[in-house]
Amino acid sequence: PYDRTTTNTNISPLLPSPVATSRHIEDITYPQGIKSPKGELNVNTQEGKSLYDRELLSQFMNVYKENTDNPPPLDVVGLEPSD
């Protein structure tokens, strides 16, 4: 149970969200051997939304292996269900 009489004076103040303090990067230089996203995929997308092709995402398969228990619906990430 939570003890309301205990206080912690070492709690740091809340920092602003990284999303709230982020900025748009105009020009990204990718390391040699890393393919960049296809710009034509995002010509008509909503601001703040991006589409990525399979080839770009497959570059990171061996880096990111964590699964989520609640993945977003496919249409949220720009995909359509297939048979």
TORPA-4810 file (N, C-alpha, C, O; in nm, 3 decimals):
<nodes>
NODE_1_0.083_-0.120_0.000_0.000_0.000_0.000_0.087_0.126_0.000_0.201_0.124_0.045_P
NODE_2_0.031_0.231_-0.049_0.098_0.360_-0.059_0.098_0.429_0.076_-0.006_0.441_0.139_Y
NODE_3_0.214_0.475_0.119_0.227_0.545_0.247_0.228_0.695_0.220_0.326_0.748_0.168_D
NODE_4_0.121_0.763_0.254_0.108_0.906_0.228_0.199_0.991_0.317_0.217_1.110_0.291_R
NODE_5_0.254_0.933_0.421_0.340_1.011_0.511_0.484_1.019_0.459_0.563_1.101_0.506_T
NODE_6_0.517_0.936_0.363_0.652_0.936_0.308_0.660_1.041_0.198_0.574_1.046_0.110_T
NODE_7_0.762_1.122_0.203_0.782_1.220_0.096_0.917_1.197_0.032_1.012_1.151_0.096_T
NODE_8_0.925_1.227_-0.094_1.050_1.213_-0.167_1.089_1.351_-0.216_1.022_1.408_-0.302_N
NODE_9_1.197_1.404_-0.162_1.240_1.538_-0.201_1.332_1.536_-0.323_1.377_1.641_-0.369_T
NODE_10_1.361_1.417_-0.375_1.450_1.405_-0.489_1.375_1.391_-0.622_1.435_1.352_-0.722_N
NODE_11_1.249_1.422_-0.624_1.172_1.413_-0.747_1.203_1.534_-0.833_1.188_1.648_-0.790_I
NODE_12_1.245_1.508_-0.957_1.278_1.619_-1.046_1.151_1.676_-1.106_1.050_1.605_-1.117_S
NODE_13_1.153_1.803_-1.144_1.033_1.862_-1.206_1.007_1.795_-1.340_1.099_1.745_-1.405_P
NODE_14_0.882_1.795_-1.381_0.846_1.734_-1.508_0.910_1.810_-1.624_0.908_1.933_-1.629_L
NODE_15_0.966_1.734_-1.715_1.027_1.794_-1.833_0.926_1.794_-1.946_0.836_1.710_-1.948_L
NODE_16_0.938_1.887_-2.040_0.845_1.889_-2.153_0.862_1.764_-2.238_0.971_1.708_-2.247_P
NODE_17_0.756_1.722_-2.299_0.757_1.605_-2.386_0.853_1.626_-2.502_0.860_1.736_-2.556_S
NODE_18_0.927_1.522_-2.543_1.013_1.535_-2.661_0.932_1.573_-2.786_0.983_1.645_-2.872_P
NODE_19_0.810_1.527_-2.795_0.726_1.563_-2.910_0.693_1.711_-2.907_0.692_1.777_-3.011_V
NODE_20_0.665_1.763_-2.789_0.629_1.904_-2.777_0.746_1.996_-2.810_0.726_2.109_-2.855_A
NODE_21_0.867_1.949_-2.788_0.983_2.034_-2.813_1.056_1.998_-2.942_1.161_2.054_-2.972_T
NODE_22_0.999_1.904_-3.019_1.066_1.862_-3.143_1.051_1.969_-3.251_0.966_2.057_-3.242_S
NODE_23_1.136_1.958_-3.353_1.128_2.050_-3.465_1.142_1.970_-3.594_1.198_1.860_-3.594_R
NODE_24_1.092_2.024_-3.701_1.098_1.958_-3.831_1.240_1.967_-3.884_1.302_2.074_-3.882_H
NODE_25_1.292_1.856_-3.932_1.425_1.853_-3.990_1.410_1.865_-4.141_1.347_1.780_-4.204_I
NODE_26_1.466_1.968_-4.198_1.452_1.993_-4.341_1.534_1.897_-4.427_1.484_1.845_-4.527_E
NODE_27_1.657_1.873_-4.388_1.746_1.792_-4.470_1.817_1.690_-4.382_1.894_1.726_-4.293_D
NODE_28_1.790_1.563_-4.408_1.853_1.456_-4.330_1.958_1.388_-4.418_1.929_1.351_-4.532_I
NODE_29_2.076_1.373_-4.365_2.180_1.299_-4.435_2.191_1.163_-4.369_2.223_1.153_-4.250_T
NODE_30_2.165_1.057_-4.445_2.170_0.922_-4.392_2.312_0.867_-4.405_2.384_0.902_-4.498_Y
NODE_31_2.350_0.780_-4.312_2.484_0.719_-4.320_2.498_0.636_-4.448_2.399_0.589_-4.505_P
NODE_32_2.620_0.618_-4.491_2.647_0.538_-4.610_2.588_0.398_-4.591_2.606_0.336_-4.486_Q
NODE_33_2.519_0.350_-4.692_2.459_0.217_-4.687_2.317_0.215_-4.635_2.252_0.110_-4.640_G
NODE_34_2.267_0.328_-4.586_2.128_0.336_-4.537_2.045_0.407_-4.643_2.076_0.519_-4.684_I
NODE_35_1.939_0.341_-4.687_1.851_0.400_-4.787_1.759_0.501_-4.721_1.711_0.478_-4.610_K
NODE_36_1.734_0.611_-4.788_1.644_0.714_-4.734_1.501_0.684_-4.775_1.478_0.607_-4.869_S
NODE_37_1.403_0.743_-4.705_1.263_0.724_-4.742_1.234_0.778_-4.882_1.301_0.870_-4.929_P
NODE_38_1.135_0.721_-4.946_1.094_0.768_-5.078_1.002_0.888_-5.061_0.890_0.874_-5.011_K
NODE_39_1.048_1.004_-5.101_0.973_1.128_-5.085_0.838_1.126_-5.155_0.743_1.188_-5.108_G
NODE_40_0.830_1.056_-5.268_0.705_1.054_-5.343_0.591_0.987_-5.267_0.474_1.008_-5.301_E
NODE_41_0.621_0.908_-5.166_0.516_0.845_-5.087_0.440_0.946_-5.002_0.326_0.922_-4.963_L
NODE_42_0.502_1.059_-4.973_0.445_1.156_-4.881_0.398_1.284_-4.946_0.377_1.385_-4.878_N
NODE_43_0.381_1.283_-5.078_0.339_1.404_-5.148_0.202_1.452_-5.101_0.182_1.571_-5.082_V
NODE_44_0.108_1.361_-5.083_-0.029_1.400_-5.047_-0.071_1.355_-4.908_-0.190_1.339_-4.882_N
NODE_45_0.024_1.333_-4.818_-0.011_1.291_-4.683_-0.042_1.412_-4.596_-0.003_1.525_-4.626_T
NODE_46_-0.114_1.386_-4.487_-0.144_1.493_-4.392_-0.017_1.536_-4.322_0.075_1.457_-4.304_Q
NODE_47_-0.012_1.663_-4.282_0.104_1.712_-4.210_0.120_1.633_-4.080_0.022_1.610_-4.009_E
NODE_48_0.241_1.594_-4.051_0.267_1.515_-3.931_0.255_1.366_-3.953_0.285_1.288_-3.862_G
NODE_49_0.214_1.324_-4.071_0.201_1.182_-4.104_0.305_1.149_-4.211_0.333_1.231_-4.298_K
NODE_50_0.360_1.030_-4.204_0.459_0.987_-4.302_0.435_0.843_-4.340_0.390_0.762_-4.258_S
NODE_51_0.463_0.811_-4.464_0.457_0.674_-4.513_0.599_0.627_-4.543_0.681_0.704_-4.594_L
NODE_52_0.627_0.502_-4.513_0.760_0.446_-4.537_0.745_0.317_-4.615_0.656_0.236_-4.589_Y
NODE_53_0.833_0.297_-4.712_0.828_0.177_-4.794_0.893_0.059_-4.722_0.972_0.076_-4.629_D
NODE_54_0.857_-0.059_-4.767_0.906_-0.183_-4.705_1.059_-0.191_-4.707_1.120_-0.236_-4.610_R
NODE_55_1.121_-0.148_-4.815_1.267_-0.155_-4.827_1.335_-0.071_-4.718_1.434_-0.115_-4.658_E
NODE_56_1.283_0.047_-4.694_1.340_0.133_-4.590_1.324_0.067_-4.453_1.420_0.059_-4.377_L
NODE_57_1.204_0.022_-4.422_1.178_-0.036_-4.290_1.254_-0.165_-4.267_1.294_-0.194_-4.154_L
NODE_58_1.274_-0.244_-4.373_1.343_-0.371_-4.356_1.489_-0.353_-4.315_1.551_-0.446_-4.263_S
NODE_59_1.545_-0.235_-4.337_1.683_-0.207_-4.294_1.698_-0.215_-4.142_1.808_-0.236_-4.091_Q
NODE_60_1.588_-0.199_-4.071_1.592_-0.191_-3.925_1.538_-0.317_-3.857_1.521_-0.318_-3.735_F
NODE_61_1.512_-0.422_-3.935_1.455_-0.545_-3.878_1.544_-0.605_-3.770_1.493_-0.655_-3.670_M
NODE_62_1.674_-0.600_-3.788_1.764_-0.661_-3.690_1.794_-0.571_-3.572_1.855_-0.615_-3.474_N
NODE_63_1.753_-0.446_-3.580_1.779_-0.351_-3.473_1.662_-0.347_-3.375_1.682_-0.352_-3.254_V
NODE_64_1.543_-0.338_-3.428_1.425_-0.323_-3.344_1.346_-0.452_-3.346_1.290_-0.489_-3.449_Y
NODE_65_1.342_-0.522_-3.235_1.275_-0.652_-3.229_1.166_-0.658_-3.124_1.105_-0.763_-3.105_K
NODE_66_1.140_-0.549_-3.056_1.040_-0.548_-2.951_0.901_-0.549_-3.013_0.872_-0.472_-3.104_E
NODE_67_0.815_-0.637_-2.963_0.677_-0.643_-3.009_0.588_-0.565_-2.913_0.621_-0.549_-2.796_N
NODE_68_0.479_-0.518_-2.964_0.383_-0.448_-2.879_0.260_-0.535_-2.859_0.220_-0.609_-2.949_T
NODE_69_0.200_-0.526_-2.742_0.079_-0.602_-2.714_-0.042_-0.543_-2.784_-0.138_-0.614_-2.812_D
NODE_70_-0.038_-0.413_-2.811_-0.152_-0.344_-2.871_-0.108_-0.262_-2.992_-0.101_-0.139_-2.984_N
NODE_71_-0.079_-0.328_-3.105_-0.037_-0.250_-3.222_-0.151_-0.163_-3.273_-0.268_-0.198_-3.257_P
NODE_72_-0.119_-0.051_-3.335_-0.225_0.036_-3.387_-0.292_-0.030_-3.507_-0.233_-0.118_-3.570_P
NODE_73_-0.414_0.011_-3.540_-0.479_-0.041_-3.660_-0.394_-0.011_-3.783_-0.326_0.091_-3.788_P
NODE_74_-0.399_-0.100_-3.883_-0.316_-0.084_-4.002_-0.336_0.050_-4.071_-0.240_0.109_-4.118_L
NODE_75_-0.461_0.098_-4.078_-0.485_0.224_-4.149_-0.418_0.342_-4.078_-0.388_0.443_-4.143_D
NODE_76_-0.394_0.333_-3.950_-0.326_0.440_-3.875_-0.180_0.451_-3.919_-0.124_0.561_-3.922_V
NODE_77_-0.120_0.339_-3.953_0.021_0.342_-3.997_0.034_0.342_-4.148_0.144_0.321_-4.200_V
NODE_78_-0.076_0.366_-4.218_-0.071_0.382_-4.362_-0.076_0.252_-4.441_-0.038_0.249_-4.558_G
NODE_79_-0.122_0.145_-4.379_-0.131_0.016_-4.448_-0.277_-0.025_-4.463_-0.364_0.022_-4.391_L
NODE_80_-0.300_-0.114_-4.557_-0.433_-0.171_-4.575_-0.423_-0.320_-4.554_-0.326_-0.383_-4.596_E
NODE_81_-0.522_-0.380_-4.488_-0.519_-0.525_-4.469_-0.519_-0.596_-4.603_-0.581_-0.552_-4.699_P
NODE_82_-0.446_-0.708_-4.609_-0.446_-0.790_-4.730_-0.500_-0.927_-4.697_-0.506_-0.966_-4.581_S
NODE_83_-0.539_-1.000_-4.798_-0.594_-1.135_-4.775_-0.493_-1.231_-4.730_-0.524_-1.348_-4.706_D
</nodes>
